[in-house]
Amino acid sequence: MFSCKNNPEILFMEGNLVKKRVLSMALCLAMIAGVFTACGPTESASSASNASGSEQSGQSSGTEAKQYEGTITINTQAGPGAEAAWQAVADAYMEKQPNVDVVVDLKPSDSYGEWIQNMFGTENPTSDIVNINMAGSSANDKSINYMEYADQISPYSGKKWTDQFNYEMQTRDLAKGTWTNISLDSVQVLWFYNKDIFEEAGAEVPTTWDEFVETCEKLQEHGVQPITMAGDFNSFWSGAMGWLAQIYTDQTTRSMINVYRAQEGDYDYDPDVDGVWEYNVDDPFNDDAWKVNQNPVRAFKAIADGDYKPDSEGMKTVWTNFAKIFPKYAGGDAFFGTTDAAPLFYQSKAAIMVDTGARLVNFKLDMDKLASGDNIVDANGEAVSGVKQFELGHFNMPSMEGEGIEAPARTLEVATGFFGAVKKDKEHDAMVVDFLMYFSSAEGQGIYLNAGIENDMALNGPSLVYDVEIPGEWSSLFDGLTFIGNCQKGYGQMMARGAPGDVQNSLRDWYDYSQQFLTGKISIDEWASKHKENIMKYLDDSLAAATISRADLENPQNEPTGK
């Protein structure tokens, strides 16, 4: 899991066929532990990928590069195709920089968090490039601030470095002037469906939640389970149900940014940014991190003061709507016992599932394997029987309507990769940044992606590097994706899954009373009452996790001390 103190997180853990391919970040980006990034609106990932007329792999249109001498060590997470991808880039770079030795030494994903935190604790680490999102506070003041190099001309494109890729989607702290990780892939959570079953059942792709309920009814009448989804604790915490909880809570809280945005006099207020920003609920990208700063102390103070309500009418609307579908159309009694959603979908026993955009690539790989007579395996590595070929479709989050709903649904769509670099001496840092300039160029990223794809690396979504070229059969998979805004870039869904900050006891309480509500054991008013009680019970734990104290809440304009 990766963690970002000021953002919600996302742990992508949904059932995944195909050799347990782990979404980088498992995503975590997982996003849980507090994280995820902002997604830019106009110069979106779709415009950043696979443009025609781009420079070919192996060709460089940049200016002459300064020659460096030394060793660059890459210690990112291992995964299918990752080593081959990095090695291909390393080899290409060393041809341009013959006095630089690039060492690719990837680390196991399951123990990476512990490894990287220990690494940052050593006196003279050999590591250079890492997945810094997993480091937490151990990387504080120990990583290269890319902002110092942002305006430099890249010798591998002849452009300003940040003009090589979608810079707006990068995670930056505008108030502190820091940018410590570069992310060159994008990922989006959306619904996938079996087009063949939809056509047979006469079911329509929904755009609203009410239409979604009607679609599920029609599929059930057709004799097919409408939705397959894990319903265990992990799903509610960091998987599909947790994603939905955040996505639809965000529909109810958009205006709260007017309460916790950085205000004049606040420690993180930037007059050039916050002084000109205006709230626009009709713009799903209005609250992107590069457009407005948010003050976490004000967000927590609003909860403590009762101005930010966990038992709002909007929350009641969201959960009332959830109960129209779960568990009835998601397996009934079997819903809460489901841990891997994909097998039923692949067997055409269920028509719909929610997943990240990587499913588009995984599905193609799986269907290719099926056609060649190879087994498709589940998340436990067991062969899945009865898999059928079918045409895959997808649609964005159907919006809920009703009391307390303030804006159309957004989703989880972020930049992934989180490549940070260990800070050393200035000359060494400049060499590492030079390598990253090549890595993030159309040429370098094209080499990386093509080598990875050839070795079973699953793409998460469109590349954020402009003009990068990958085979059309892969790039075209993402042609139909439409960015609708990221809900996980601030505090709009901070109470979606219990107390903010993934307090485990609070998460388990939330799972318990949410299960009680969905199974009809308690009313929506009782659910809301329990939710408020849960948030307030563990608020001090949330504050501690955010390094904010009750004393800090008395002066929200000051940078929190946690004391």
Beta strands, then each sheet from edge to edge (+ up, - down):
strand 1: 70-74
strand 2: 100-104
strand 3: 129-131
strand 4: 185-194
strand 5: 225-227
strand 6: 350-356
strand 7: 392-395
strand 8: 413-416
strand 9: 419-421
sheet 1: 1+ 2+
sheet 2: 3+ 9-
sheet 3: 5+ 6+ 4- 7+
sheet 4: 5+ 6+ 4- 8+
end
